């Protein structure tokens, strides 16, 4: 049996999706040859908006027309919203011959750019992101459905979905670790598209948004009740999504009168599937006191000096493992001390310990 060189190259490209910046050029070019198309595109949607289009072999004018207007008329858009990942869609099926000449999408877009058949594979479909690989042909192929259902293409699409799932799991792990780190510091964080659409929010961020103070969420988007501040936030999101420059904002909390600081940075590429502009946002309330010394923490909180030292470390941003390592003590001992602190201070979470410690006067 002759080796399937095209399949091997396509699978090798897919394995690269675990890299921080995925090699979509290679994925698209190898997939293009594998499925017998004239061009291949990666399309990433956030809601109804196209946030990333990458292509191999496609006409640049067609890509601009699609991203600028025709994605709203794409006959595959509505089915892709309700179909699960792993589904193939084909304009030959979605647009029977008797309907094609009455379809603006077919006449004004497909025919204009010499396309007679478009088909796409749904990679992922979630509330915050919909991603697909699209392919185009200058001539229609009636046997395409049977070809795509074959074992060769099924082997490829399964590998593609598994690679994307691994990438999604790595991103979730990164966010969970970051949530914990900021939670320990009594701060909040969230991930959003440059449009402001929230992709992920830490527990502390959700509490901040729910308080309806200076920073709020409206229609799933991070916002501000004041029009001027809202415009400033929107502008900073757009800049942060495409540059490495940190955007810093300060808003006044309408309830407490205290300022809330926001730092917006371009998100870690690991959190993206393509090149969609994602922004990582750090939120913290100002006016908090520095951490009191361990000796100052003891009496008002009714804890021992050893426990106060652990609490001081946590409130200063150290993790349990960091403290154990720097003080040459067992991590199990430190965990027991944290558990004792929670009982003595009537706290159910580590972040509550930190908040209580920050409120102790020097």
N, C-alpha and C positions, 0 to 999 in steps of 0.2 A: 504494500500500500504506500502510495506517495504521501510524503508529509504535507499537511495543509499549511503552507507558509503564510497565507493571508490571515488565517485564523490565529496562528501562533503570534504573529506580529500584533494583531488586534488585542489579544489577551495580555501580551507583554505591556502594551500601552495602558491598558486598564489597571494593571497592577501599580502603575505610577500614581494613581489617584489617592494613594495614602500619603503622598508627599505634601509638604506644607503648601506649595503652589502647584496644583495639579496640571499635568501636561496635556491640556485639552486639544492643542494643535495636533499632537500625535494621536490622541484618541479619535479625533474627528477624521483625520486623513486615513487611518487604518480602517475605521468603521465604514467610511465611504466606499473603499474598495471591497470590503467584505460583503456589503449588502447590495452591491451593484448599482449605486446611485451616481449621479453627476456631481452632486455637492452635498455637504453635510453641515448642519448647524447645531450648536448648543443654545437653547433658549431657556432663560430663567425668568419666571414671573414672580412678582410680589403682589398678590391680589390680582388686579386687572392690569397692572403696569409691567412692562418689559424692563427688567433691570440689568440684563446681560444678554448679549448675542455674540457668539463666536462662530466662525465659519471656516470651512475648508472647501475651496473650489466654487463657492457661491459668488454671484455678482454683487459688488458692493452697493450698487443702486437698489437692487432687490432687498438687501438687508436693511438699508435706510428706509425704504418704503414700508417694509413690514414693521420695523420698530416704531416708525413715526405715525403710522395710521392703520395699516391693514391687519395688525394683530387683533384689532377690535372686531374685524369681520371674518377672521379665520374660522373656517367651518370645523376645524378640529379643536377649537378652544373650549366650547361648551362640553363636548364629550370628554375632554381631558380633565375637566373639573370633577366629573362624577365617576370616571373610570379609575380603577386602582393602578398603582405602579405595576409595570410588567405588561401593560396593554399596548398593542400596536393599533394605530389609526391610519386610515388610507382614504384619500380623497376619491378614489375610484368607487369606493363603497359608500362614503358619506355624501357624494355628489353623483347620483346616477346620471347617465347621459342626457336624459330628457330635462334635467334641472340645471345642467352646467351653463348653458347660454343665458340663463336667467339669474345666475349668481354673479354679483359684482366682484366677489373675491376671485372667482375663476376667470372672468373676462378682463377685469381691470388690473388684477395683480398677477395671477398665474400666467395667463396668455401674454401679457405685456412683457414678462421676463422669461418667456420661452419655457414655461413649465407646464407639463401636461399631467403630471402626477406628483403628489406630495404624500409622504408617509412619515409617521413619527412614533417614537417609542417613549412611553411615559416612565421616567426614571424615579421620580418622587412626586408625591402629591400631598401637601400638608397645608394647614391654614396660612402659614407664613411664607411658603415657598412651593412653587410648582416648576419642575424641571423636566425637559424632554430633549431627546436627540431627534432632529428633523432631517429628512432626506428629500431630494428632488430629482426628477427625471425629465428630460426633454421629450421622451416618448413614453407612453403608458405601457405597462406590463401587466397583462391580465393574470399571469401566473404568480404574481408577487405574494399573495396571501399564503399560498402553499409553500413557497420558498422560505418565507419568514417563520413558518410554523415548523420547519425542519430542525433536526437535532443540532446541526452546525450553528445556526443562528441562536437557537435556544441555549447552547453552551456559552455563547458570547454574552447574551443578555443576562444570564444568571450571574456570570462573573462580574459584569458591570454593576448589577444591583448589589452584590455582596461588597464590592469595593466602595460603593457610595454609602452603604450601611456602616462599614467600618469607619469611614470618614465622619459620618454623623455621630457615631459612638465616641470617637476621639474628641469631637467638638463638645459633646455633652459632658464628658469627663473634665475637660478644660474649664467649662463654665461652672461645674459643681465645685471644683477646687477654688476657683476665683470667688464664687459666692461665699464660700466658707472663710476665705482670707479677709474679704471686706466685712463680712458679718462680725468677725472677731474684732475688727477695728471700729465697730459700730458705724460702719459706712454702708452705702448701697451701690449697686451697679446694675446696668442693663445693657442689652445689645439691641440695636435698632437699625433699620435701613435709613439711608440718608433722607428718605421721605418722612421719617419720624415713626414709621410703623414698628411697633415693638415686636422683636423676635424672642427675646428672653428677658426676664426680670428676676433679680434675686429676691428672696423673701423680704428683706429690708426695703428694697425698692418698691415692692408692691404695697407695703405699709405706707411708705411715703406718698405714693400716688393716691392711695385710698383716703389719705387724710385731707385731700382736696385743698392743699396749701398752695405753695408757689409753683410746684411742678405737678401736672396732672396728666391723665391719659384720657383722650377723647376719641372714640371710634377706633380704639386700638393704637392710637398714635400718641407719642409723648408731646405735650403741649404746655401752654401757659395761659392763664385766664386773661392776662393783659395783652392787648393787640400788639403793642410795641415790643414787649418782651417776647411774645410769640414769634414775631418776625425775626428777632435777633436769634432765637433758638433755631428756627428753620434755616437761616443763613449759615449758622455755625455747623449744623448737621451736614449741609451740602459741601462745605469746605472740608470738614473732617473726613468725609467719605472718600475723598479723592486725593488728599495730601497727607504728608507725615507731620504736619504742624498741629500741635495741641491747641484746641480751642477752649478758652476758659471763660465761664460766665458766672455771674453772681446775681441771684434773685432774692427778693425779700419775701419771707414766708408771711402770708396774709394773716395767719392765726397767731403766731408767736412773735412776729416782728424781727426774728433772727434771720440773718442771711443764709442762703443755701448755695453752696459752691458746686458747680458742674465742670468737669473736665471731659472733653470729647476728643477721642483719638480714632484714627483709622483702625479697624478691628484686625486682630490676628488673622492672616490668610487661612489658617486652619478652620476657621469658623464659616468660611464661604465654600460653596460648591463650584462657583465660577469666579467671575470678577465683579459680582454685585457689590455696590458700595455700602458696606456695613460699618457702623460706628459703635465703638465701645464707650459707655458713659459712666463716669464715676460721680456719685452724688454724696455730699456730706454737709451736715449742718454745722455752721460756725458757732462760736460762743462756748464750745465745750472747754472745760478746764483741762490742764495737763494732769497726768496721773499723779496722785499723791504718793508719797513714799510708803514703803511697806509698813514702817513704824506708825505712820499716820492712818493707815487703813485698819490696823488691828482693833483699836477700841470701838470706833463707831459701828464696825461690822461684826464685832464679837468673834474674831478669828485669831488663830495663832500666828506667830511671826512667819513660820514656814509656809503656812497657807497664804499669808499676805504677800509673801515674795512670789508665789505662783500667780496670785491674782494680779499683782503689779506687772508681771511679765506678760500675761494675757492681754491686759489693758494697753500695754505698750506695743502690741502687735506680734509678739512671739507666739508660736504654736506650742502645744504640749511637748512635742518631740524636740523642738528647738531648745526649750527650757531644760528638758532632761539632759540633752547632750551638753549644753554649755555649763551645766552645774554638776555634771558627772553623777547623776542619780538615775535610778530606774524609771523608765517611762510608765511602768505599772504603778509606781509610787505616786508619780505626778497625777496620773489619772484618778487614783483614789483620793488625792487631795482636792482635785477639781470636783469630784462627786460629793465630798464632804462640804465644800464651799457652797454647792448648790442647795444642800440640805440646810445649812446654817443660814444662808442668805435668802432662802425661799425662792430660788430661781429654777426654772425648768430648762433653760438653754444657756449655753456659754456666753452668747451675746448679751444676755441679761446680767450676767456677772460683770462683764466689761462696762456696761452702762452704769451699773450701780457704783463701780469703782471710780468711774470718771466724775461722778457727782459728789464724791467725798472731797471736802475742802482740804487745802494744804495745811 
